[in-house]
Amino acid sequence: MGGRQRPPKARNVRSVADTGAEIARLEGYLAWEAEVAAAERDARAFADRFPWLPEDDREAVERAYADDRLRYAEEVVDRAVGRCRELAARYRAECRRVCARWAAVCLAVAFAAALLAVLPAALRA
């Protein structure tokens, strides 16, 4: 099984980002606990379909079912996290590109404004 996570440690001083990260960590913990509970519940329901199994075999079937389900859930989460990181990197690169373009436009406008401010004085001289 994927194992159970420990809750985050308490800290004395917290910033908004720390609090947001703590909330996200808590949400992740609760979501995983719900997945573990659902896997165990579904494993029991699956094993109930085989009433002739001895108790030891029934428990082994339940463990195997729950382990497979949680392994699959971990793979899904890992793929989602990888995709989120990929998208975050792409969006950061796009943001840097857009910021660089706006900086170039602003510099060009400031240069043009300065040139237009100085040009009439230079033409009079």
Contacts in CASP RR format, 6 or more apart in sequence:
PFRMAT RR
TARGET T0000
AUTHOR 0000-0000-0000
METHOD contacts of the structure
MODEL  1
MGGRQRPPKARNVRSVADTGAEIARLEGYLAWEAEVAAAERDARAFADRF
PWLPEDDREAVERAYADDRLRYAEEVVDRAVGRCRELAARYRAECRRVCA
RWAAVCLAVAFAAALLAVLPAALRA
1 36 0 8 1.000
1 66 0 8 1.000
1 67 0 8 1.000
1 70 0 8 1.000
1 71 0 8 1.000
2 70 0 8 1.000
2 71 0 8 1.000
2 74 0 8 1.000
3 36 0 8 1.000
3 70 0 8 1.000
4 32 0 8 1.000
4 33 0 8 1.000
4 36 0 8 1.000
5 28 0 8 1.000
5 29 0 8 1.000
5 32 0 8 1.000
7 26 0 8 1.000
7 29 0 8 1.000
8 22 0 8 1.000
8 25 0 8 1.000
8 26 0 8 1.000
11 18 0 8 1.000
14 22 0 8 1.000
35 70 0 8 1.000
35 73 0 8 1.000
36 66 0 8 1.000
36 70 0 8 1.000
39 65 0 8 1.000
39 66 0 8 1.000
39 69 0 8 1.000
39 70 0 8 1.000
39 73 0 8 1.000
40 62 0 8 1.000
40 66 0 8 1.000
42 65 0 8 1.000
42 66 0 8 1.000
42 69 0 8 1.000
43 61 0 8 1.000
43 62 0 8 1.000
43 63 0 8 1.000
43 65 0 8 1.000
43 66 0 8 1.000
43 69 0 8 1.000
44 62 0 8 1.000
46 61 0 8 1.000
46 62 0 8 1.000
46 65 0 8 1.000
47 53 0 8 1.000
47 58 0 8 1.000
47 59 0 8 1.000
47 61 0 8 1.000
47 62 0 8 1.000
47 65 0 8 1.000
50 58 0 8 1.000
50 61 0 8 1.000
53 61 0 8 1.000
END
